[in-house]
Amino acid sequence: MVESRRKRNYKRKTRRTGGSKQFRGTNVTNLDEKFEGMNFFRKYGAGSSEHAIYKILKNNPHPNIVKVYRITDKYVDIELLTPIISEKDYDKNTLVSEALLAKNYLQSLGIMYIDWKPDNMGIGADGKYKLFDFDLSGITDGKKWERRPAPYSWSYRQAIANGLKDPKEIDDFAFEINFIRDDYVALDD
């Protein structure tokens, strides 16, 4: 029996939008795998700092930070989140409150996220806002960098341009200018 065009297009569309995903280079594509029966997100090419952060997070989960399922030399498998796409898709007060919980927890682990913005948060299956994407983050031993964050981060450059040097102050400043202050005027850096 011949399939109708509508049915074929529906199958194609649902296959494209559902299931596990993988990120390679600049492309997100479908992945025909599950982790313990769940869809997940696989990120290839995580740098050494991001890899180290995922190891810390796998051993120290938090309800407002993406769950880490598996870490290999080539990729990291994490919880699949629904990205926040536009302002009307989320409750800003709840988002900021849950991001603050994530920030305080990360800082207690020596992780300075730096790249704070709603685009780096998604909604988990449990309905909580969760932070993901640690490629611009750094790790401290308390007062100095063990692994410095990427210098091309806009928030990091703004903190440095404002004279900040302490890792926690830099992270707090990045959070403030991206989540709290509506009046921040960027400095030329």
C-alpha positions as CSV (number, residue, x, y, z in Angstrom):
1,M,0.0,0.0,0.0
2,V,1.3,3.4,-0.9
3,E,1.8,6.0,1.9
4,S,0.1,9.3,1.4
5,R,2.2,12.4,1.1
6,R,0.7,13.9,4.3
7,K,1.6,10.8,6.3
8,R,5.2,10.8,4.9
9,N,5.6,14.5,5.6
10,Y,4.3,14.0,9.2
11,K,6.7,11.1,9.8
12,R,9.6,13.2,8.4
13,K,8.6,16.2,10.6
14,T,8.2,14.2,13.8
15,R,11.5,12.4,13.2
16,R,13.3,15.7,12.8
17,T,11.9,17.2,16.0
18,G,11.7,14.4,18.6
19,G,14.2,12.2,20.3
20,S,17.8,12.6,21.3
21,K,20.0,15.3,19.8
22,Q,23.7,15.7,19.1
23,F,25.8,18.8,18.6
24,R,28.9,18.6,16.3
25,G,30.7,21.8,15.3
26,T,27.8,24.1,14.5
27,N,25.0,21.6,13.7
28,V,22.4,20.0,16.0
29,T,21.0,16.8,14.5
30,N,18.9,13.8,15.6
31,L,20.5,10.9,17.3
32,D,18.9,7.5,17.3
33,E,19.9,6.5,20.8
34,K,18.6,6.7,24.4
35,F,20.3,6.8,27.7
36,E,18.5,4.4,30.2
37,G,15.3,4.8,28.1
38,M,15.5,8.6,28.0
39,N,16.2,11.1,25.2
40,F,19.4,13.1,25.8
41,F,21.7,15.7,24.3
42,R,25.2,14.7,23.1
43,K,27.9,17.4,22.8
44,Y,31.0,16.6,20.8
45,G,34.3,18.5,21.2
46,A,33.9,19.8,24.7
47,G,37.2,21.6,25.7
48,S,39.3,20.4,28.6
49,S,37.9,23.0,31.0
50,E,34.3,22.2,30.0
51,H,35.1,18.5,30.4
52,A,36.5,19.0,33.9
53,I,33.4,21.0,34.8
54,Y,31.1,18.2,33.6
55,K,33.0,15.7,35.7
56,I,32.5,17.9,38.8
57,L,28.8,18.3,38.0
58,K,28.2,14.6,37.4
59,N,29.4,14.0,40.9
60,N,27.6,17.0,42.4
61,P,24.1,17.3,40.7
62,H,21.8,20.3,41.3
63,P,18.1,20.7,40.4
64,N,18.8,23.9,38.4
65,I,21.8,22.6,36.5
66,V,21.6,20.1,33.6
67,K,22.1,16.5,34.6
68,V,25.3,14.9,33.3
69,Y,24.7,11.3,32.2
70,R,28.0,10.1,30.5
71,I,31.4,11.6,29.8
72,T,33.8,10.1,27.3
73,D,37.0,11.5,25.6
74,K,34.9,12.4,22.5
75,Y,31.6,13.6,23.9
76,V,29.4,14.4,26.9
77,D,25.8,13.2,27.2
78,I,23.5,15.4,29.2
79,E,19.8,15.9,30.0
80,L,17.8,17.1,27.0
81,L,16.2,20.5,27.8
82,T,13.7,22.6,26.0
83,P,15.6,25.9,25.2
84,I,14.2,29.2,26.1
85,I,13.6,30.9,22.8
86,S,11.9,34.2,23.4
87,E,11.0,36.5,26.2
88,K,7.4,35.4,26.3
89,D,8.4,31.7,26.7
90,Y,9.5,32.1,30.4
91,D,8.8,33.7,33.7
92,K,11.7,36.1,34.3
93,N,11.4,36.2,38.1
94,T,11.4,32.4,38.4
95,L,14.2,32.1,35.8
96,V,16.4,34.6,37.7
97,S,15.7,33.0,41.0
98,E,16.6,29.6,39.8
99,A,19.7,30.9,37.9
100,L,20.8,32.5,41.2
101,L,20.5,29.1,43.0
102,A,22.6,27.5,40.2
103,K,25.2,30.3,40.5
104,N,25.6,30.0,44.2
105,Y,25.9,26.3,44.0
106,L,28.5,26.4,41.1
107,Q,30.5,29.0,43.0
108,S,30.5,26.7,46.1
109,L,32.1,24.0,43.8
110,G,34.7,26.5,42.4
111,I,33.0,26.9,39.1
112,M,32.6,30.4,37.7
113,Y,30.0,30.2,34.9
114,I,30.6,33.8,33.5
115,D,28.3,33.4,30.4
116,W,25.1,34.2,32.2
117,K,22.1,34.8,29.9
118,P,18.6,33.3,29.4
119,D,19.8,31.6,26.2
120,N,21.9,29.3,28.3
121,M,19.0,28.0,30.3
122,G,16.4,25.5,29.4
123,I,13.4,23.8,30.9
124,G,13.8,20.2,32.1
125,A,11.1,17.5,32.0
126,D,10.6,18.3,35.7
127,G,9.6,21.9,34.8
128,K,12.6,23.5,36.4
129,Y,14.9,26.0,34.7
130,K,18.3,24.5,34.2
131,L,21.7,25.9,33.2
132,F,23.7,24.3,30.4
133,D,26.6,25.1,28.1
134,F,29.8,25.4,30.2
135,D,32.3,26.2,27.4
136,L,33.0,29.8,28.6
137,S,33.3,28.9,32.3
138,G,36.3,28.7,34.5
139,I,37.4,26.8,37.6
140,T,39.0,28.4,40.7
141,D,40.7,27.2,43.9
142,G,39.0,29.9,45.8
143,K,40.9,33.1,44.9
144,K,42.8,32.3,41.7
145,W,42.0,30.6,38.4
146,E,42.9,27.0,38.0
147,R,41.3,27.0,34.6
148,R,40.7,30.5,33.2
149,P,37.4,31.1,31.3
150,A,37.5,31.8,27.6
151,P,38.7,35.4,27.1
152,Y,36.3,36.0,24.2
153,S,33.2,35.9,26.5
154,W,31.5,39.3,26.3
155,S,30.6,39.2,30.0
156,Y,34.2,38.3,31.0
157,R,35.6,41.2,28.9
158,Q,33.1,43.6,30.4
159,A,34.1,42.5,33.9
160,I,37.8,43.0,33.1
161,A,37.1,46.4,31.5
162,N,35.4,47.4,34.8
163,G,38.6,46.5,36.7
164,L,37.5,43.2,38.2
165,K,40.1,40.5,38.8
166,D,38.7,38.2,41.5
167,P,37.0,35.2,39.8
168,K,33.9,35.3,42.1
169,E,33.5,39.1,41.5
170,I,33.8,38.5,37.8
171,D,31.1,35.8,37.9
172,D,28.8,37.9,40.1
173,F,29.2,40.9,37.8
174,A,28.5,38.8,34.7
175,F,25.3,37.5,36.4
176,E,24.2,41.0,37.4
177,I,24.7,42.7,34.0
178,N,22.9,39.8,32.2
179,F,20.0,39.0,34.6
180,I,19.5,41.9,37.1
181,R,20.5,45.2,35.6
182,D,18.5,46.7,32.7
183,D,20.6,49.9,32.7
184,Y,24.1,48.4,32.0
185,V,26.0,50.3,29.4
186,A,28.7,48.2,27.8
187,L,32.2,49.5,27.9
188,D,34.5,49.3,24.9
189,D,36.9,46.5,25.5
